[in-house]
Amino acid sequence: MSSPDYPLTLDVRGRRVLVVGGGMVAARRVERLLASGARVEVVAPAPGERVAAWARSGEIAWHARPYAESDLLDPARAWLVHAATDDPAVNATVADGAAVEGIWCVRADAADRSAAWTPAVGVGRGPGAGLQVAVTAGGDPQRAAALRDAIVTAIAAGDLPSRAMRHTASAFRRGRVALVGGGPGADDLITVRGLRLLAQADVVVTDRLGPTGLLPGLPAHVEVIDVGKRPGHHPVPQHAINDLLVRHARAGAFVVRLKGGDPFVLGRGGEELLHCAARGIPVEVVPGVTSAVSVPAAAGIPVTHRGIATSFVVASGHDGPEAVLAAARDAAADATLVLLMGTARLEETVAGLIAAGRRADTPVAIIESGWTDRQRTTITTLRDAHADARAAGVQPPAVIVVGDVVGVGAQAQAAAANWLTSPVGSRA
């Protein structure tokens, strides 16, 4: 077979389908036919165990003898025939007889001599649930199976468009919201579930620090709303973001709130969840890779390390030293302190930490734009953090790590800088 001229899908429900042969190939055909609702009859002198089991349970009719020409028309005309024996001569006889009677026949042993073909079939998962993928691949069954598996996997991962384009009226009456953590910045650090839901979205409400590189690949009809905040510039206040989610969901849309990092780690995801829930909007929360851990890791800095620190504290530096000190007050003396949104008030924060008893020579790392091609790490101390950050021109977004674990990253860079897989730079 060079290429099929007219691919189509057949509805075999309630129709008589004849399968000649009872081995493994025939069993695969019978299984699919039964799942599709066909009335299956098998002609085989000695079928395999699976075919025999279906016959015992009454799911198929089994004729324990060799094929006869009358099988095509008796007891009723066959609507479709599968020639699936291990004898090419028998398969040819079945196919020739079917051609005379004008019945479609599939030869399992010779696609180029068939009037019809069965593709490699796969069932979609994730966003492709309910989809059926069928691949013919020019009659090459192994090639078809490999392509089928690749397509099903890509659909499940959200790499291929699979969302429904036609909605029922009931689908529009009840919208929903997914709060999706997009990870620390790199497009491929979003979770598989997050990617699947993004592929199904009608509306995407996005932050500037999420995996925005994925947005151009969305279908043209998906509405993308940028509500990203920047230092000193919040064009869409939080209450308006909350109302956006509810308004679009009430209109029947599936709304993905795409956030950087994890939605529940200093991301106001809890506020959005409560706002939607109080108004009867179903909400799914998809965790993300939080920048509090992953951005230090991008610079080779573990937030815990045996013999150095066994715990860590995450705090918002946006609210100044009082909030940071309150977060760290009950932590262990060796706990690593990770500050998010801390560059604007860094001078006050480091002064407050030193005044509260932190060593002035405690190592500090400031990692800008983690997991992007703009990533840069400034290594300093509490005493010099503000001056060094100002001299280096540090800009948000940045994650600040305070603690002796910073030295682990410096050692790793010195020993093996070339095999750290993320973009890493440093400033002393």
N, C-alpha and C positions, 0 to 999 in steps of 0.2 A: 504494500500500500504506500503510495506516495503521499497523499493527503486526502482526508475525507472531504467529500464535496458538500455534504449537508449535515453537520452535527445537529443532533436533537436529543431530547430526553423523552423516554416513553413512560406512559402510565400503564402499568401492567396489573393494576388492582382487579382481581376477579377474573383475569384472563388465563386461558390455558397456555402454559409454557412447557415445552417438552425439552428435557435434558437427557441426552444420550451419553451414557458413561456414569461411573459411580466412584471415581477416584478423588484425589485431593483437589484437582482443578474443578471437577464437576461439583464437589462439595462447596467450594467457594462461590460458584455461580448459584447453587441452590440457596445458600445462606442469604445472599443478597436479594434473590428473587422473593424468598419468604418475607424478608424485611420490607419488601416493596408491595406485598399483598397479592402476589401472583398465585394462581392454582398450579402447582408444580407436579408434573409427572416425570418419573425417572425410568429409563429403560437401561438395565444393566444386569448381566448374569450374576455377578458377585460384587456388590457395592462395598465400599469401605464402611468403617464403623459409623462415621457421622451420618452418611446417607441412610444406613440401616436404622440408626436411632430415630431419624425423622420419620421413616416409614413406620416403625413400631408405634410412635406416638400419634400417628395419623395425620401428621402435618403435610405429608406428600403421598402421592400414589406411586408405588414401585412395581414395575413389571420385571420379574426375574427371568429375563431371557435376552437373546441378542436383538438388535434393532431390526424392525421390519418396515417396509415402505408404508404399510397401512397405519403405522403409528402417527404419521403426520395428520391424518384425517379422522381417526377412530380413537375414542368415541366421539370426539368433536374436532373441528379443524383447529390446529395449533395456531396461536397468534404469533409466537416467537419460538425459535428452536436454538438450542445450544448443542453443538457437536463437540463433546469433550472427552472422547476416549483416547487411549494411547496408541490407536491404530489409524494411521493416516488414510488408509483405504476406506475404513468405515466412516470416518469423518467426511471424506469426499462424497461417499454415497448419500449421506444425510444431507449435505449441502446441495448436491445436484437435485435430489428429490424436492427439497424445499424450494429451489429456484423454479422448478416446473410448476409447483403449486402456488407460486407467488407469496411464499412465506419467508420472512426475514430469518436468516440463519447466521449464527456466530460460530466460526471455527476457532477452537482454542489453539490449534496447532499451526495455523497458517493464516495470519491476518490478511496477507495479500490475496488470498483466495476466498475471503469472506464477503458476503453482501452487507454485513454489519459488524461493528466492533464494540467491545466493552472497554471503556476507559479505566484507568486507575482512579479510584474514587476515594475521597477523604471527606471527613466531616469537620467543619470549622469549630474552633474553640475560642474562648474569650470573646472579643468583639465580633468574631465570625460565627458565634453560636447560631445554628439554624441554617448555615450555608453548606452547600455541597459542592465540592471541587472535583471536577472530572477532567482528566488529562489523557489524550490519546498518544501523543508523541510519535506520530507516524507509524503506529503499529509496533513500536519497540516497548514491550511491557516493563522492562527494568528501567529504561529511561523515563517512562511515564510515571512509574512508582516513585522514582527519585524526585522528579519535578513536583508530583503531588505532595510529597512530604515537605518539600521546601516551601511550597505555597501555603500549606496549612500552618506551618510554623511561623511564616512571615505574617500571616493574618492574625494569629494568636498574639504575636508580639506587637501588633499595631503598625507594622511596616507597610501594609497594603491597605487601601481603602476597602472597608467592609461594612460600613454603617448603612442602615436601611435608608433608602431615598424616598420611599413612600410610607407615610405614617397613617395609622388608623385614627379615627376621631378620638377614640379613648386614649390613645397615646398622647395626644395634645392636652387632654384635660388634666393630666397629672404629671407635672414636671418634677425634677429632682436636682440635687446639687451634689457634686463630689469635691471635697477639699483635698487637692492632690499636692503632696510635697514633691517638688521637682528636683530636689538635690541642690548641691552647692554651686552649680553654674554650668558644668559640662553637660551637653545634651544627652549623652549616653549614661548619665548617672541617675536618671529618673528610673523608678521601679518599673518592672514589667506591667504590673497592674495599672500604674499611673499612665503608662503609654497606651494601654488598651482603652482606658476610659477617655483619654484625650482623643483617640481616633473615633470615638462615638459622639463627641460633643456637638451640640447645636450652637452653644455660646461658650467662649473661653474668656474668663476674666483673669488677666495675667498681671503679675508683678514684673519689674524690670530685672530682678535677680534670678528668676526661674530659667528653665531651659528654653529661652525664646527662639533659639535656632530651629526648634521643631515647628513653630507656628507657620512658616511659609509653606510647609508641606500639607497643611490642612486643606480640605476641599473649599472651593471658593464661596460656598453658601454659609460656611461657619462664620459667625460674627465674633471677632476678636476685639475685646475692650481692654485697653491698657490703663491700669490704675496705679502704675508704679510710682512709689514715693522716692524722692531724692532729698538729700540734706537741705532743709530749709524750704522745700517745695513739695507740698502735698496737694496736687491738683484735684484729687478725689478723696475727700475725708472718709474715715472709716464708716461712719453711719451711712454715707452714700453708697459705699461698696456693699454694705449689708443689704441695703434696699435694692441694689442692682440684682443681687442673687435672687432675692425673693420675687421681684417683678418678672424676671425672665422665666423662673421656674413656674410661677403661676400662669404664665402664658403657654405652658406645656413644654418648655425647652429642657433639655438636659444640659445643665450648666456645670462646667469644670472651672473651679477656682484654682488656677495654677500658681503655686507659691514657690518661692525659693526655699531651699533647705527642707525642714519639716514644719508642717502647718501648726504644730502644737509646741514648738520651741521658739518662744519670743516672736511668733508669727501671727498672733491675733486670730488663729484658727478657732480657738475656743469661743471667741466673741461671735464669729460668723456662724458657728454651729448653733449656739444658743439662739441667735436671732432667727435663723431659719426654722429651728425646731419649734420655737414659740409660735410660729405662724403656720405650722402644719406642713412644712416642706421636708420631705425625706432627704437625709444627708448621709453620704458615705465619706469616711475619712480614710485617706490613703497616706500612710507615713512616708516620709522622705528621708534621704541621707542628710542629717543635720550638718550645717557648716561648722558647728561648734567642735565637732570631732574630725570631720573630713578635711577641712581646710588646714588645720595643723598637720594632719597626716600627709597632705599634698606637699608640705614642706619637710617631710621626714620627721615630724615631731609627734610622738605618742603622748596622749594626755595622761596616761598612766604607764609606769615602767617599774618593773620589779627592782626593789632596792632604792628607788627614788620617790615615787608617788604611787599610792594605791587607790586614790580617789581624785575626783575633780569636781569643780563647781562651775556652772555656767551662769553668767549674770549679764544683764543689760548695762552697758556703759553709758547709754543715752541719758539715764536719769541721774548721773553724777555719782560721787564717791559714797554718799549715804546708802544708796541702793546696793552698790557693790559690796560695801562693808557688811551690810545686813545679810547679804547672801552668803558671804564667806565666814561670818562670825562663828558659826558652830562647826565649821569644817575642820578636818585634821590639819595639824601644823604644816605637813608636807603636801597638802592637797594642791593640785594644779588649779589655777584660776583662769578661766576662759571668758573673755569679754567680747560680746557682740555689740556692734553699733557704738564703739567706744572712742573713736578718733576725735570727735568734736570736743569732748570733755576730758581728754587724756591727762592734761596737766593737773586738773583738780583730782582726778582719780588716783594717779600715782602718788601725789602728795598725801592724799588721805590714807593710802595703803601704808606708806612709810610711817606716817604719824601713828597708825594703829599697830605698828610693831613689825611690819614686813621689812626684811633686810633691804637696804638701799642697793646692794649689789645683786639682788635677785635677778636672774636672767629673764629677759623679756623678748618675745618674738612678735613682730607685727607682720601679718601676711595679708597682702593686698590682692584683691581679685582672684581668690583661690580657684584653681581648676580652670583657668582661662589662659590664653596666651599672653595676658598682661600680668600674670602672677609675679609678685616680688616679695621677698622676705627681708625685713630689717631686724637684725639682731642687736640688742642693746641691754640695758639694765633698768630697774625701776628709777634709779637716780637720773639717768640720762634719757629716758624714754621720750619725754616730750621734746627735748632739744634735738635728739636724733631724728625723730619723726618729722619735725619741722624742717630740718636740714635736708632730709631725703625727699621732702615733698609728698609725704604719705597722703593718699586719698582713699575715701571709702569707695566700695565696701572693704572692710578689713576685719580680720579676727586677731585679737590680741591674746597671747598666751603668756602667763606669768607663772614662773616656777622653774625648778631645776631640770625638768624634762626638756627644756629648750636646748640644753647641752647635748642631748641624745641626737637631736636633729643636726646640730653642728658637727658632731662626730660622724654621723652617717654621710653628710655631704663631703666632708674631708676625705673619708675612706672610699666612698663609692659614688661620687657625684654623677657619673655617667650613666649609672643604671637606675636612678630614680626615674620612674616612668612619667611623673607629672612635670609640668613646666616649673622649674624651681630657680629662683635667683636669690641673691643675698646682698645685704648691705651691712657692714660692720658699724 
